[in-house]
């Protein structure tokens, strides 16, 4: 997984998030042909699970630097593939311009 820039804080992620990063990459390679790009981890969000290292936001562009979003249908399919691969402990949320993945163990 690649951070989109140095502003994305990837250190200090929850161990369960760290464990699924290779799985996320595998799904991205299979579905989109490139490694997942994280647009937010422990940065930029003041509330929720991001500051706790329990959430990631992932780019959903047609290529790593295209700036063009994949179709809604492709984003939905990618979300379903991620859900299947990482399991029920994680919530995968399809947003209009990214995919949000979180680990909320209660």
Protein Blocks (a to p, Z undefined) as FASTA:
>chain_A
ZZfbfklcfehiafklmmmmmmmmmmmmmmnopacddfbfceoiaghjllnopaccdddd
fbfklopacdfklmmmmmmmmmmmnojkbccdddfkbccddddeZZ
